[in-house]
Amino acid sequence: MKNQVLFLMLILTFVSCKNESSQELVETPTNESEITATKEQFENEKMVLGKLSNQPFEQAILTSGMIDVPPHNKANISTFMGGYVVKTPLLVGDRVRQGQLLVTLENTDYVELQQQYLELTEQLTYLKNEFERQKTLYDEKISSQKNYLQAESNYKSSLAHQNGLKKKLQMLNINPVNVENGQFTSTINLYAPIDGNVSKVNVSNGSYVSPADVILELVDTDHIHLELSVFEKDIMHLKKGQTIRFKIPEASNETYEAEVHLVGTTIDETTRRVKVHGHLKNENEPFVVGMFVEASIITSHEEQPALPNLAIAGLGNDSFVLVLSDSSNDVYTFEKQAINVGKTSETYTQILSPEVLEGKTILLKGIDKLIMDEDSSKGHNH
């Protein structure tokens, strides 16, 4: 009987001890929002403490557009009299100089034009002499005024016709002097009006081109620029000299810079946008006309409460910082503080809830290392 009582007392004692142990665990929970770092760790990792500060942030207008060149740096090659292509030595991308041969065309119409010019030139010699003779006779009152005026009209109208034909020959690059000497040609040459590169070739040997056809297109890329399109609501914020930052998403992740040079004065009735012309700060970049760009036009700078990007962990609405709560016994104790973030620059992030951090000491550098060590420690404990 004594043995049974003793056994029962031992069981009760064991249960009591277990309950006390459990009670102790419940009463001493760990604070998961706290992260600690020793003084040695703090110094070795070159961590930095600091406070919230005001930093400049850019106000920008987001827009898009393309790489382009001024109108006078483009040339569409065509002819006002049609013909058949007999020579076209160029390919897309070829570099040409002003005055260089581009295309040779052939047509019997060119010969007929030269014949008309030569015949009229020969007639003019007679008409001029007749006009001068009639003028003399009229001055001496030998001939009537009617004969004099008729001779004058015939001569001057034929002279005007000849000048028109002469101009056509010159536009076709046919020398009128050669025609006057009886040297006819059935071909004409078209030459480059500007320096540039061939951007389009729309013909081949043997093809017929009419006056409405564009035979070649030349583009001079020595002065490329940005041609942007900005919404009507943003126009009042634009002015000459503002910085433009832009990317070419299909070709590179690099950011380039330009400057607002001209702001359009009319709004497109369909898109409700205005054109903005920007000059590149470095025109030596290998840009191609027609490239699509995404751009931001910097309109102003405003100071906002901010922290270094290195002080913030997490993303978006899940962002937080570490606030110093204690630094005794060579141990730094930090508490996680959730924050709302706004604009971001290359080095700083705007804090939208600055009141929660006012006057507090914040870990400005080293948060990533502490979080990594904490996660590693939790993994080992599991």
Sequence and secondary structure as in RCSB ss.txt:
>XXXX:A:sequence
MKNQVLFLMLILTFVSCKNESSQELVETPTNESEITATKEQFENEKMVLGKLSNQPFEQAILTSGMIDVPPHNKA
NISTFMGGYVVKTPLLVGDRVRQGQLLVTLENTDYVELQQQYLELTEQLTYLKNEFERQKTLYDEKISSQKNYLQ
AESNYKSSLAHQNGLKKKLQMLNINPVNVENGQFTSTINLYAPIDGNVSKVNVSNGSYVSPADVILELVDTDHIH
LELSVFEKDIMHLKKGQTIRFKIPEASNETYEAEVHLVGTTIDETTRRVKVHGHLKNENEPFVVGMFVEASIITS
HEEQPALPNLAIAGLGNDSFVLVLSDSSNDVYTFEKQAINVGKTSETYTQILSPEVLEGKTILLKGIDKLIMDED
SSKGHNH
>XXXX:A:secstr
 HHHHHHHHHHHHHHHHHHHHHHHHHHS   TTEEEEEHHHHHHTT EEE  EEEEEEEEEEEEEEEE  GGGEE
EE  SS EEEEE    TT EE TT EEEEEE HHHHHHHHHHHHHHHHHHHHHHHHHHHHHHHHTTSS HHHHHH
HHHHHHHHHHHHHHHHHHHHHTT  HHHHHTT   SEEEEE SSSEEEEEE   TT EE TT   EEEE GGG E
EEEEEEGGGGGG  TT EEEEE TTT S  EEEEEEEE SS  TTT EEEEEEEES TTS   TT EEEEEEEEE
EEEEEEEEGGG BS GGG EEEEEEE  TTEEEEEEEE  EEEE SSEEEES GGGTTT  EEEE HHHHHHHHH
HHHHHH 
